[in-house]
Amino acid sequence: MIYHAALVLLGPVLFTQGRHVRRATPRLPEPEGERSGVAGQGPQLSLFIVGDSAAAGVGVEHQHHALSGRLVSRLSRSFTVRWRLFAHSGDTSGQLLEKLRSLPEAQFEIAVVSIGVNDVTGLTSSRQWRGNLRSIAEVLGERFGVRQVYLSSLPPMHLFPALPNPLRWWLGLRARRLDAIMAALASDTPGCSYVRVPYSGDLSEVASDGFHPGAPAYRNWGEHVADLVRSDALKSPS
């Protein structure tokens, strides 16, 4: 792999840049707002949103403008949505998996997953990443009754303004590699869908930390996933 060779050749530079980014990048809080509720009218739909800081909505001030708020707002036009958000900043796929395993069992029809950026920066191996994603899908089905898991694609880290080059380039390579693994796993796993999030590449859609989505990016992401969920739900037998 190119990024393995680059890690060997550029290791000291990447390490130094990584330390600088961690010190210099503002640590934005998770937004205020409800993390569960019921909204809308129409057929019942239960939604479980899980993952990392992007799932939690870091980059905006309120959950209304985050992934959960955009998803629920869009879906509540067609359904009575019972929803819950379970997400924590900094989580890798392995940490999310362990936390899901420790939660009390519950019942949801749909799960939307946002995970992977911390696996990129934390150097999770391809094998671990694939296994963790598979196990997350299994746990969501077995412990939470989820019949369809939507795996959100990794963001284009090679465009993150908070990252200097060559670190930005190298993390972008890793992100694309893990994203390809996610897409392949979803295609081979019943009840799993890979969602290519519509990132525009417009830096005005990035949060003030140069790392997380801003309100416009969350709107595009949430509405895109909601439209897929709605389409799939209407095609499913009642």
N, C-alpha and C positions, 0 to 999 in steps of 0.2 A: 504494500500500500504506500502511496505517495506520502501520506501524513506520518507513517512510521519512519520513513527515511528523513522527512523534514524534522521530526522530533529529535532524531539523533543529531542532525546537522545544526539545527537552530535551537536546541534545547535550552542553553543558557539565556539566549535572547527572549524566547517565549516565556521562560520562568520569570525573568525580570519584568517583562511587560505585564504578565499576569498579576504579579505582586503590586505593581503600580495601579493597575485597573481596580483591584480590590480596595486599595486605599483611596483612590481618587473618585470612584463612582459613588454618587449619592445613594444612600440606602432608603428607598422609598417605602413607606408603610403599606400594609394591606388596607384596602379602602373600608370605610364605614358602611353599614347597611346590613340588612337581614341576610342570613345564610340558609334560610329555609322558608317555605310558605306555600300558599295556594293562590293561584291567580287565573282569571279568565272564565270562560264558560264554554260548554260543549262537551264532547266526549272526554273521558278521563285519560290523562297521560301523566305518568310518574317519571321524574327526571332526576338523575344523580350526576352531579358535576364534580369531577375529582382531578387532583393533580398538584401542580407546583404554583409558583408565584403568579404566572400568567392566568392559570385557572382561578386563583384567588383575587385577581383583578389589580395587581400592583401596576401603578402607572396612572390610575385615575383616583378621584377622591371618594367616590361612592359606588356601591355595587350596581346601582341603576345604570351606570355607564361602563360597567365591566362585562366580562363574558356572560356571567350568570344573568345579569339584568337584561342584556340584549337578547339572550336566548329565550328567557321567560316572556319578555315583552312580545316577541315575535310569535312564539308558540301559543300564547294566551289569546291570540286572535281567533284561533281555531279549536282550542282545547281548554278544558279545565286542568291546569298544570299543577301537580303537587311536586315540589322540587326541594332539593337539598344540595348545598355546596360543601364539599369536604376537600380543602386544599391548603397547603402550607408552603410558604416561601422557602426555597433552598432544597426542597425534597428532590431526590433522585428517584428513578423507577423502583429501586430496591427499597427505599424508605417508604414510598407510597404503598408498595405491596405489603410490607410489614404492618403499616397502620391500618390498611383495609382488613387484614387478617385479624386485627385486634378489636375491630369495631363490632358492636352487637349486630346480629343479622337483621336485615330489613328487606323490603320489597320495592323494587323499582323496575319499570319496563325498559327504560333507556338510560345509558350512561355515556357521557361525553368526557373524554380523557385528554388532558393537556400535560404532557410530561416529556422530558428529554434534554432540555437546555443544561440542567445540572449534571446530566450524564455525559454531555459533551465536555463541559469544563472539568468534571470530576474524573474523566478518563475511564468511564465504564467500558469494559470490553464489549465487542460485538456479540460474543456468546452470552455474556451476562445480560446485555440489553435485550436480546431476543428472548431469552428465558424469562426475564422479568415481565416483559410485555405479555407473553403467553400466559404467565401465571396471574397477572392482573386481570386479564380477560376471563380466566377460569374462576377466580375468586368473585368477580362481579356477577358471574352467572350462578355460581353455587351458593354464595352467601347472601346475595342481594336480589336474586331472581331476574337479573337483567337478561333480556332476550336479544338486545342489539347494542353493541359497543361501538362508539364512534371515536377513532383515534385521530386526534388533530396532528397534522404534519408539524415537523419542527420548523421554526422560523429561519429566515435566511441570515444566519449569523455572520456571513461574509459581508453583510451590509450594515451591521450594528455600528453606529457612530461612536459608541463608547470604547470600541476596541481599536487599538493601533495595529498597523501591519508591521511584521508578518503574522502577529497573533490572530488578527481578524481572518486572514486568509486560511490559516491552519485550522482554526475552529470551524470555519465555514466548510472545509473539507470533511471534518469529522461529523458535522451536523448533517451534511448531505448523505454520508455513509449510513448513519443511524436512521435517517429518514427513509432511505431505500429499504433497509431491513424492516422497518415498521410497515411500509407499503406491502412488501412481500408477505410478511406474516399475516396481515389483514386479509390478503387475497386467498390465503390458504386456511383461514380459520373461520368456520361457520359462526354466524352471529357477530362478525367483526367487519367494520368498514373503515377504510382509510380516507380521511378527509383532507384534501389539499386546500389549506387555508389560503384565501385570496389576498396574499401580501402584495401591496402595490409597489413597494420599494420607495415610496414617497417619505422622506425623512420627517415631514411635518406630521406624520401619523405616529411617530415614535414619542414615548414619554420623555420627560425632562432629563432622565438619567441616561438617555441614549442607548437603553438596553431593553426596556419593556414596551409593550404596546401602549399607545395613547388611545384616547376615546374614539377617534375615527377607525383605528385598526380593530378595536374591540367590536365596534358596530358592524363592520364588514364581516368579521369572523363569526360573531354570534348569529347574525341574520343568515349567513350562508349555511351554517350548521343547522339552524332552525328550519330552513327551507328543505334541507335534505331529510331531516327527521319527519317533517310534515308529509313530504312526498312518500316516504317509506311507510308511515303509519296509515296513510289513506289507501295504499296498495295492499296492506295486510288484511287478511280476513278478520272480520269482527268476531 
